[in-house]
Amino acid sequence: MTLTPAPAPAAPAGGPGTAGFAYARQVADAVLFEGYVLYPYRASAAKNRLRWQFGVLVPPSWGPAHGEHSAFRTELLMEPRGDTVLAVELRFLHPLRRTVQRALPGGGFADTAELHLPDRVLVPWDEGAEERVEFTVPVRDLLGDGQVRCFGRPAREETEPVLDDDGRTVGRLVRRAAAVEGTVRLQAAELDVPYRAYRLTATVDNTSPWTPDGASEAAGRDAALPRSLVAAHLLLGLGAGSFLSLTAPPEWARAETAACENRHTWPVLAGEPGRTDVVLSSPIILEDHPAIAPESAGAMYDALEIDEILALRTAALTDQEKREARGTDARAAAVVDLADSLPPEVLDRLHGAVRTLREITGEERPGGADGPEGFGGFEGAPGPDADPGAGLFRPDTPWWDPAGADPAGPPPERVTVDGVPVGRGSRVRLSPGLRRTDAQDLFLQGRTALVEEVLHDVDGGVHLAVTVEGDPGADIRREQGRFLYFQPDEVSPLPDEGDVRDASAEADR
């Protein structure tokens, strides 16, 4: 599946928060199974040998010594109305260790590395059983010490016979699950703000009492996974009221929102567009109101990948590779069958979609019908004498009109930032915009950088290509032309080293 931002907000819908869970589960399912089994969907593939990359809560006796965590914490603001309730749904995968056994001629079964059938090759594998912990609690009961809900899943073993085409038993699958235990802790604190608002803290802990022995230590992470909560995430819903976005809070809540502490998960508004009563706290960073692209034909278990590429590559697997994939997991088998059965019109639909353009009609171009000196076709297009900083890209900037483009002369090589001309060789301090960046850019907050190029796009936008000062790979980036890109309003000019030395010498005199 491909994740795409939801369309523009509609009018808020009524009803309790739990009604929005069905909509939010579409994305939550993609989170639950992200990376579950990766192309080429065979257990023998190297990338399918390291399982469960996201949202893994390991037993507390295992985590600290091995760099993994046994808990996650979600914190956000909410505005409940009246005497309402909070609906909670913890979802995770419980690993099932599957072994394959062949039937012995004299009766009984023996473990085997492979069991060949006409349509598939069965191999040992860790499956994931979806688990839910659901409850509701009055918001008033979350004040003070809050509430704690304990949950557990017992150890179990189940078998499934494997039959050949004639209905004879040729083997069996044995699935074993280890016991897991955990807690969900909820606490609310009223805020000192003009409105009735609370900070909600939700913590999920794996409290499984398992203690690794020498054999477990030798087995490594593989021994801890059966006792882990995999791809763990929370759905939270208010019966009446709303949650506040952490990325676009109202002005009065900005300071309180900035003080929220989230560890190993990130909460986003996840109900239908326009609703604010449902939150998905995910181990994968998402935007508010994420949605599954309508073009997606089914789960591919690479939800952030491109469905078209996955479908075409899967359809191109050899028959033997498809037999191995079908025998790896029932979900992998479904992917192979889906790729083999997609009609051309569905594949064409996966080829791409444009969601950001809007029709422009009846608008007068700046400077007359043709615009100043040939510039025109989009609102606010800069003339040749315009301030270069006025060309910053904005979401409401219409698409480029080729008929109105200026073919003459190169674009300006410098842009004015805070009254200072900035161009190649300028030093700047980085301040990535929260609404236009990703997690990697946020690590560069406050770092200094050197401007390598000033670039102009067809929308009239200006972008600064930079290398971070102190980056040992800066020379390689320059040689390959692989820079980091920021807009002028995401940087602050700094004096170059010569200016600093001159100012220091003047101060000494």
Helices and strands as residue ranges (DSSP letters): E 3-5, G 17-20, H 21-33, G 46-48, H 63-66, E 71-80, E 85-103, E 109-111, E 115-116, E 121-122, E 125-138, G 139-142, E 147-153, E 156-163, E 169-177, E 180-190, E 198-206, H 214-219, H 221-224, G 225-227, E 230-238, E 241-243, G 251-253, H 254-258, E 266-269, E 278-282, E 290-292, H 307-315, H 319-328, H 330-341, H 344-350, G 372-374, G 388-391, G 402-404, E 414-417, E 420-423, E 427-430, H 439-442, E 448-456, E 462-468, H 474-480, E 484-486, G 488-490, E 491-494, H 497-508
